[in-house]
């Protein structure tokens, strides 16, 4: 009796059209999830490095106006953008005679809140996709498995043979769909939870800096 090939490619090739489509969808979902994971690792690492670098510059004792002039009107890092948004509003709030326009503190706070919200959108972009992949792909894989097993039993009925050599290939092909679903879902769920925690920590740092910077400007306003 000829040996049955149970390699991944052979299982895919023998599967029915519906199960093949399910497998292709799961493989594409897995690649999509890993592309987002790699991109987010790079983005978060860069955000932490930029925040640490700017924190050193901010607390170096250099005058805020000098630091703002050095950064310029087109800051690159997220912390620099938050600082620049506050400084721009601070400068806009001064009248020509040197006095301050009423409500300067609240406008400065709002401008930095808007900058933080924009950075939050950048940090969390793509995370809903990971959540979707993590929650949906096991069920898509299960659908492929159910469909494959159904066809395996139909084949058994047609051949009227319950020999394991007849049953095993069809069931193996069906279970491959569930395996691919879990292969896509597990990393997506793990990294989604990690990125949510990382995002919260980074944004918490931005908000802490915003509060400290607002306190410094508030003291200058009061004086």
C-alpha contacts under 8 A as a table, 3 or more apart, distances in Angstrom:
res1	aa1	res2	aa2	distance
4	X	169	X	7.61
5	X	10	X	6.09
5	X	11	X	7.70
6	X	10	X	6.05
6	X	11	X	5.97
6	X	169	X	7.44
6	X	172	X	7.89
7	X	10	X	5.16
7	X	11	X	6.16
8	X	11	X	5.21
8	X	12	X	6.21
9	X	12	X	5.05
9	X	13	X	6.03
10	X	13	X	5.01
10	X	14	X	6.18
11	X	14	X	5.36
11	X	15	X	6.26
11	X	169	X	7.61
11	X	172	X	7.22
11	X	173	X	5.04
11	X	176	X	7.63
12	X	15	X	5.28
12	X	20	X	6.42
12	X	23	X	7.91
12	X	173	X	6.71
13	X	20	X	7.88
14	X	173	X	7.36
15	X	19	X	5.96
15	X	20	X	6.02
15	X	148	X	7.34
15	X	170	X	7.60
15	X	173	X	5.91
15	X	174	X	7.55
16	X	19	X	5.36
16	X	20	X	6.13
16	X	148	X	7.18
17	X	20	X	5.03
17	X	21	X	6.20
18	X	21	X	5.16
18	X	22	X	6.27
18	X	144	X	7.27
18	X	147	X	7.71
19	X	22	X	4.96
19	X	23	X	6.15
19	X	144	X	5.04
19	X	145	X	7.57
19	X	147	X	7.00
19	X	148	X	6.41
19	X	174	X	7.35
19	X	177	X	7.14
20	X	23	X	5.06
20	X	24	X	6.17
21	X	24	X	5.11
21	X	25	X	6.15
22	X	25	X	5.13
22	X	26	X	6.24
22	X	140	X	6.89
22	X	141	X	6.87
22	X	144	X	5.91
22	X	177	X	7.06
23	X	26	X	5.08
23	X	27	X	6.15
23	X	141	X	7.49
23	X	144	X	7.65
23	X	177	X	5.74
23	X	180	X	6.87
24	X	27	X	5.12
24	X	28	X	6.15
25	X	28	X	5.19
25	X	29	X	6.08
26	X	29	X	4.98
26	X	30	X	6.11
26	X	137	X	6.55
26	X	140	X	7.71
26	X	141	X	7.36
26	X	180	X	6.23
26	X	181	X	5.93
26	X	184	X	6.70
27	X	30	X	5.06
27	X	31	X	6.32
27	X	180	X	7.02
27	X	184	X	7.36
28	X	31	X	5.14
28	X	32	X	6.10
29	X	32	X	5.02
29	X	33	X	6.09
29	X	133	X	6.62
29	X	137	X	7.87
29	X	184	X	6.70
30	X	33	X	5.10
30	X	34	X	6.20
30	X	133	X	7.81
30	X	183	X	7.40
30	X	184	X	4.51
30	X	185	X	7.71
31	X	34	X	5.14
31	X	35	X	6.11
32	X	35	X	5.15
32	X	36	X	6.41
33	X	36	X	5.22
33	X	37	X	6.14
33	X	129	X	7.32
33	X	130	X	5.88
33	X	133	X	7.11
33	X	184	X	7.51
33	X	188	X	6.19
34	X	37	X	4.83
34	X	38	X	6.10
34	X	188	X	7.77
35	X	38	X	5.37
35	X	39	X	6.19
36	X	39	X	5.06
36	X	40	X	5.98
36	X	126	X	6.42
36	X	127	X	7.97
36	X	130	X	7.72
37	X	40	X	5.20
37	X	41	X	6.21
37	X	188	X	7.91
37	X	191	X	6.87
38	X	41	X	5.20
38	X	42	X	6.46
39	X	42	X	5.28
39	X	43	X	6.21
40	X	43	X	4.91
40	X	44	X	5.92
40	X	123	X	7.70
40	X	195	X	7.69
41	X	44	X	5.39
41	X	45	X	6.06
42	X	45	X	5.26
42	X	46	X	6.13
43	X	46	X	5.20
43	X	47	X	6.10
43	X	123	X	7.44
44	X	47	X	4.96
44	X	48	X	6.18
44	X	123	X	7.30
44	X	198	X	7.60
44	X	199	X	7.77
45	X	48	X	5.30
45	X	49	X	6.24
46	X	49	X	5.10
46	X	50	X	6.05
47	X	50	X	5.19
47	X	51	X	6.07
47	X	77	X	7.08
47	X	78	X	6.91
47	X	202	X	7.75
48	X	51	X	5.14
48	X	52	X	6.17
48	X	202	X	7.07
49	X	52	X	5.22
49	X	53	X	6.15
50	X	53	X	5.10
50	X	54	X	6.09
50	X	77	X	5.63
50	X	78	X	7.37
50	X	79	X	7.27
51	X	54	X	5.22
51	X	55	X	5.98
51	X	77	X	7.23
51	X	78	X	7.17
51	X	79	X	5.58
52	X	55	X	5.08
52	X	56	X	6.47
53	X	56	X	5.44
53	X	57	X	6.62
54	X	57	X	4.99
54	X	58	X	5.98
54	X	79	X	6.72
54	X	80	X	6.77
55	X	58	X	5.08
55	X	59	X	6.21
56	X	59	X	5.49
56	X	60	X	5.98
57	X	60	X	5.14
57	X	61	X	8.00
57	X	62	X	7.57
57	X	67	X	7.86
58	X	61	X	7.10
58	X	62	X	7.16
58	X	64	X	7.71
58	X	67	X	7.50
59	X	62	X	7.49
62	X	66	X	6.78
62	X	67	X	6.53
63	X	66	X	5.24
63	X	67	X	6.29
64	X	67	X	5.03
64	X	68	X	6.04
65	X	68	X	5.05
65	X	69	X	6.12
65	X	87	X	7.94
66	X	69	X	5.11
66	X	70	X	6.17
67	X	70	X	5.04
67	X	71	X	6.25
68	X	71	X	5.11
68	X	72	X	6.07
68	X	83	X	7.95
68	X	84	X	6.51
68	X	87	X	7.11
69	X	72	X	5.05
69	X	73	X	7.98
71	X	74	X	7.26
71	X	75	X	5.81
71	X	80	X	7.42
71	X	84	X	7.93
72	X	75	X	6.34
73	X	84	X	7.36
74	X	81	X	7.99
75	X	78	X	7.98
75	X	80	X	5.64
75	X	81	X	5.48
75	X	84	X	7.21
76	X	80	X	6.69
76	X	81	X	6.90
77	X	80	X	5.16
77	X	81	X	6.26
78	X	81	X	5.04
78	X	82	X	6.35
78	X	119	X	6.46
79	X	82	X	5.15
79	X	83	X	6.19
79	X	206	X	6.52
80	X	83	X	5.04
80	X	84	X	5.90
81	X	84	X	4.98
81	X	85	X	6.02
81	X	115	X	6.79
82	X	85	X	5.21
82	X	86	X	6.44
82	X	112	X	5.34
82	X	115	X	5.42
82	X	116	X	6.54
82	X	206	X	7.82
82	X	210	X	7.28
83	X	86	X	5.28
83	X	87	X	6.20
83	X	112	X	7.38
83	X	210	X	7.60
83	X	213	X	7.74
84	X	87	X	4.99
84	X	88	X	5.92
85	X	88	X	5.25
85	X	89	X	6.31
85	X	108	X	7.72
85	X	111	X	5.88
85	X	112	X	5.79
85	X	115	X	6.89
86	X	89	X	5.29
86	X	90	X	6.08
86	X	108	X	5.17
86	X	109	X	7.23
86	X	111	X	6.17
86	X	112	X	5.61
87	X	90	X	4.81
87	X	91	X	6.18
87	X	108	X	7.86
88	X	91	X	5.20
88	X	92	X	6.13
89	X	92	X	4.96
89	X	93	X	6.04
89	X	104	X	7.74
89	X	107	X	6.96
89	X	108	X	5.56
89	X	111	X	7.12
90	X	93	X	5.24
90	X	94	X	7.05
90	X	104	X	7.00
90	X	108	X	6.44
91	X	94	X	5.60
92	X	95	X	7.79
93	X	100	X	5.57
93	X	101	X	5.21
93	X	102	X	8.00
93	X	104	X	5.79
94	X	97	X	7.92
94	X	98	X	5.78
94	X	99	X	5.58
94	X	100	X	4.50
94	X	101	X	6.05
95	X	98	X	5.29
95	X	99	X	5.22
95	X	100	X	5.81
95	X	101	X	6.46
96	X	99	X	7.33
100	X	104	X	7.06
101	X	104	X	6.10
103	X	106	X	5.62
103	X	107	X	6.43
104	X	107	X	5.22
104	X	108	X	6.13
105	X	108	X	5.18
105	X	109	X	6.24
105	X	214	X	7.68
105	X	217	X	7.83
105	X	218	X	6.76
105	X	221	X	7.95
106	X	109	X	5.08
106	X	110	X	6.15
107	X	110	X	5.07
107	X	111	X	6.08
108	X	111	X	5.19
108	X	112	X	6.34
108	X	214	X	7.55
109	X	112	X	5.31
109	X	113	X	6.14
109	X	210	X	7.86
109	X	214	X	6.79
110	X	113	X	4.92
110	X	114	X	6.15
111	X	114	X	5.17
111	X	115	X	6.36
112	X	115	X	4.96
112	X	116	X	6.17
112	X	210	X	6.71
113	X	116	X	5.07
113	X	117	X	6.14
114	X	117	X	5.04
114	X	118	X	6.30
115	X	118	X	5.18
115	X	119	X	6.39
116	X	119	X	5.07
116	X	120	X	6.10
116	X	203	X	7.37
116	X	206	X	6.86
116	X	207	X	7.38
117	X	120	X	4.96
117	X	121	X	6.28
118	X	121	X	5.15
118	X	122	X	6.48
119	X	122	X	5.04
119	X	123	X	6.16
120	X	123	X	5.07
120	X	124	X	6.03
120	X	199	X	7.63
120	X	203	X	6.75
121	X	124	X	5.30
121	X	125	X	5.84
122	X	125	X	5.28
123	X	199	X	6.34
124	X	127	X	5.54
124	X	196	X	7.66
124	X	199	X	7.03
125	X	128	X	7.47
126	X	129	X	5.32
126	X	130	X	6.81
127	X	130	X	5.10
127	X	131	X	6.32
127	X	192	X	6.29
127	X	195	X	7.73
127	X	196	X	7.93
128	X	131	X	4.93
128	X	132	X	6.08
129	X	132	X	5.02
129	X	133	X	6.10
130	X	133	X	5.09
130	X	134	X	5.97
130	X	188	X	5.12
130	X	189	X	6.84
130	X	191	X	7.91
130	X	192	X	5.93
131	X	134	X	5.10
131	X	135	X	6.17
131	X	188	X	6.85
131	X	189	X	6.49
131	X	192	X	6.39
132	X	135	X	5.25
132	X	136	X	5.79
132	X	137	X	8.00
133	X	136	X	5.41
133	X	137	X	5.55
133	X	184	X	7.02
133	X	185	X	5.89
133	X	188	X	6.43
134	X	137	X	6.23
134	X	138	X	7.56
134	X	184	X	7.05
134	X	185	X	4.01
134	X	186	X	6.52
134	X	187	X	7.77
134	X	188	X	5.09
134	X	189	X	5.01
135	X	138	X	6.83
135	X	139	X	7.81
135	X	185	X	6.83
135	X	189	X	7.86
136	X	139	X	5.53
136	X	140	X	6.33
136	X	185	X	7.79
137	X	140	X	4.88
137	X	141	X	5.99
137	X	181	X	4.82
137	X	182	X	7.04
137	X	184	X	6.65
137	X	185	X	5.90
138	X	141	X	5.07
138	X	142	X	6.05
138	X	178	X	6.53
138	X	181	X	4.57
138	X	182	X	5.54
138	X	185	X	6.48
139	X	142	X	4.83
139	X	143	X	6.10
139	X	181	X	7.45
140	X	143	X	5.07
140	X	144	X	6.43
140	X	178	X	7.89
140	X	181	X	6.71
141	X	144	X	5.06
141	X	145	X	6.24
141	X	177	X	4.69
141	X	178	X	4.18
141	X	179	X	7.23
141	X	180	X	6.66
141	X	181	X	4.58
141	X	182	X	7.63
142	X	145	X	4.92
142	X	146	X	6.10
142	X	177	X	6.88
142	X	178	X	5.23
142	X	181	X	7.60
143	X	146	X	5.16
143	X	147	X	6.13
144	X	147	X	5.14
144	X	148	X	6.01
144	X	174	X	6.38
144	X	177	X	5.51
144	X	178	X	7.12
145	X	148	X	5.04
145	X	149	X	6.04
145	X	173	X	7.88
145	X	174	X	4.17
145	X	175	X	5.32
145	X	176	X	7.40
145	X	177	X	5.64
145	X	178	X	6.02
146	X	149	X	5.23
146	X	150	X	6.06
146	X	174	X	7.05
147	X	150	X	5.10
147	X	151	X	6.36
147	X	174	X	7.32
148	X	151	X	5.19
148	X	152	X	6.15
148	X	170	X	6.76
148	X	171	X	6.91
148	X	173	X	6.88
148	X	174	X	4.43
148	X	175	X	7.98
149	X	152	X	4.80
149	X	153	X	6.21
149	X	170	X	6.62
149	X	171	X	5.59
149	X	174	X	5.77
150	X	153	X	5.30
150	X	154	X	6.30
151	X	154	X	4.91
151	X	155	X	6.17
151	X	170	X	7.65
152	X	155	X	5.11
152	X	156	X	6.26
152	X	167	X	6.74
152	X	170	X	4.96
152	X	171	X	6.50
153	X	156	X	4.89
153	X	157	X	6.15
153	X	167	X	7.78
154	X	157	X	5.09
154	X	158	X	6.20
155	X	158	X	5.04
155	X	159	X	6.12
156	X	159	X	5.22
156	X	160	X	5.59
156	X	161	X	5.67
156	X	162	X	6.24
156	X	166	X	7.15
156	X	167	X	6.92
157	X	160	X	4.86
157	X	161	X	7.15
161	X	166	X	7.14
162	X	166	X	6.69
162	X	167	X	6.55
163	X	166	X	5.40
163	X	167	X	6.43
164	X	167	X	4.93
164	X	168	X	5.58
165	X	168	X	5.65
165	X	169	X	7.13
166	X	169	X	6.62
166	X	170	X	7.61
167	X	170	X	5.87
167	X	171	X	6.42
168	X	171	X	5.26
168	X	172	X	5.93
169	X	172	X	5.10
169	X	173	X	6.18
170	X	173	X	5.21
170	X	174	X	6.29
171	X	174	X	5.00
171	X	175	X	6.11
172	X	175	X	5.14
172	X	176	X	6.22
173	X	176	X	5.26
173	X	177	X	7.24
174	X	177	X	5.73
174	X	178	X	7.41
175	X	178	X	5.23
175	X	179	X	6.33
176	X	179	X	4.94
176	X	180	X	6.18
177	X	180	X	5.16
177	X	181	X	6.19
178	X	181	X	4.96
178	X	182	X	6.26
179	X	182	X	5.23
179	X	183	X	6.06
180	X	183	X	4.84
180	X	184	X	6.24
181	X	184	X	5.30
181	X	185	X	6.11
182	X	185	X	4.91
182	X	186	X	5.78
183	X	186	X	5.95
183	X	187	X	7.22
184	X	187	X	6.42
184	X	188	X	6.56
185	X	188	X	5.15
185	X	189	X	6.11
186	X	189	X	5.35
186	X	190	X	6.23
187	X	190	X	5.10
187	X	191	X	5.99
188	X	191	X	5.44
188	X	192	X	5.85
189	X	192	X	5.06
189	X	193	X	6.27
190	X	193	X	5.52
190	X	194	X	6.34
191	X	194	X	4.83
191	X	195	X	5.87
192	X	195	X	5.19
192	X	196	X	6.12
193	X	196	X	5.19
193	X	197	X	6.34
194	X	197	X	5.24
194	X	198	X	6.13
195	X	198	X	4.86
195	X	199	X	5.81
196	X	199	X	5.09
196	X	200	X	6.17
197	X	200	X	5.17
197	X	201	X	6.31
198	X	201	X	5.15
198	X	202	X	6.19
199	X	202	X	5.16
199	X	203	X	6.00
200	X	203	X	5.19
200	X	204	X	5.85
201	X	204	X	4.97
201	X	205	X	6.28
202	X	205	X	5.11
202	X	206	X	6.44
203	X	206	X	4.92
203	X	207	X	6.15
204	X	207	X	5.09
204	X	208	X	6.08
205	X	208	X	5.06
205	X	209	X	6.16
206	X	209	X	5.14
206	X	210	X	6.09
207	X	210	X	4.90
207	X	211	X	6.18
208	X	211	X	5.17
208	X	212	X	6.25
209	X	212	X	5.07
209	X	213	X	5.99
210	X	213	X	5.13
210	X	214	X	5.97
211	X	214	X	5.05
211	X	215	X	6.13
212	X	215	X	5.07
212	X	216	X	6.39
213	X	216	X	5.13
213	X	217	X	6.33
214	X	217	X	5.11
214	X	218	X	5.93
215	X	218	X	4.92
215	X	219	X	6.30
216	X	219	X	5.30
216	X	220	X	6.58
217	X	220	X	5.05
217	X	221	X	6.15
218	X	221	X	4.92
218	X	222	X	6.15
219	X	222	X	5.13
219	X	223	X	6.17
220	X	223	X	5.08
